[in-house]
């Protein structure tokens, strides 16, 4: 549970950072990405596993609608992270094309995510009553 909360805090914080940095995504970009995902899932070696995941939804259309919602946030984050990585590799002595360079970049990215989540000052709540009413409208 702790890791899931951390992941969601960092995910949402990175989305905020991405949007504030000017990274966004169009409906067309998301639709194209989803179309590519559909094609890849049909052709994947584990296509049966993908079908099992899709079967957890009421319909395949519901599954892909859910994925579209996810990628409307994920794609701006990806663009933002790509820009951060691009800046990172411009630093002298950095190379993400080898294992140690990749590990160093991932470590820096983890720090960026942690900092972004701390900046959001998330508060844990026990019930809806604990949520500031400005978020419940």
N, C-alpha and C positions, 0 to 999 in steps of 0.2 A: 504494500500500500504506500509506503514511504517513497519508494522509487517511482511509482505511478504518479503521485502528487508532484514530485520533483520534475518528472518529465513534462507534465501538463503545465506547470508553472513556467518552466523554461520555454516550452513550445509557444505559449501565449505571449510571454515576454519578448521572444524573438520576433513574433508577428508584429507586436507593437513597434519594436526597433525597425523592422523592415519597412513598415508603412511610414514611420516618421522619417526614414532615410529616403523616401520617395519610391520604394519598390512596391509595385502593385501588379495585378494580373487582370487581363480582360476575360470576359466570358468565352471568347473565341479561343484564347490560349488554354483555358481550363478544358473546354470541350475537346480540343485537339489532343490534350494530354490524356484525357479519359479515353478517347478513341484509341490512342496508342496503347494504353493499359489494357483495354479490352482485347486488342489484337495480340499483345504479348501474353496475356493470360490464356488465350485460346491455344497459343503455340508453345507454351511453356512445358518443360518436362514434368512439372508438378501440376498440370492442368486439372487433374482430379482433385487435388488439395484445394485449388482455387474454387472449384465448383462446390466443394463442401463448405467453404466459407460463405459463398454466395447463397447457398441453401439455408443459411442461418437467418436470412432476411425473408420477408413475406413474398418478395418477388425479386427477380434479377434487376428490374428497373429501380426498385427501392435501394438495392445494393449500390448501383452506379450513381444514384442520386446522392447517397451518403458519401461515396468517394468524391463526387464533385464538390460537396460541401467541405470535405477535408482538404482537398487540393486548392480551394480558393484561399485557404490560409497557408498551406504548405508551399505553394509555388512562390509567393513573395518572399518567404523565408529562404527558400533555395537560392533565389536571385541575390538576396542580401548576403547569405553565407558565401556565395561565389565571389561577390565583390570583396568581402573581407579576406578570402583566401587569395584573391588576386593581389590585394595590397600586401598581404603577408609574404608572398613569394618575391615581392620586389625588394624586400629587406636583404641586405648583404648576408651571405652565408646560409640562406634558407633554400631548401630544395625539397618539395613534397613528392618528388619522383623516386624517392627511396624510402625504405621502411622507417629509418630514424627520423627523417624529415616529416613523414606522414604522422608519426606518433607525436612529434613536437607540435605540428599544426593541430591535431586533434586535442591535445592538452590545452593549447591556447583557446581553441573553440569552446571547450568545456568551461574554461574560466569566463569567457565572454557570455555564455549562456547563464552561468551562475550569477554573474554580476547583473545581467539584464533582469533576472528574476528578483534579485534583492532590490533593485531599483523600483520594481512594481509594488513592493511592500504588501504582498498578499497577506490576507488574514484568514485564518481558519475559522469556520463557523460551524455550529452544531445544528442549527435549524434556520429556516427562512427568516424567522424573527430576528436573528442575529445579523442579517444583512442590512446594511445601510439602505434606507428606502429609496435613495437616488438610483440604485441599481435594480429596483423591483418594478419599474414602470413599464 
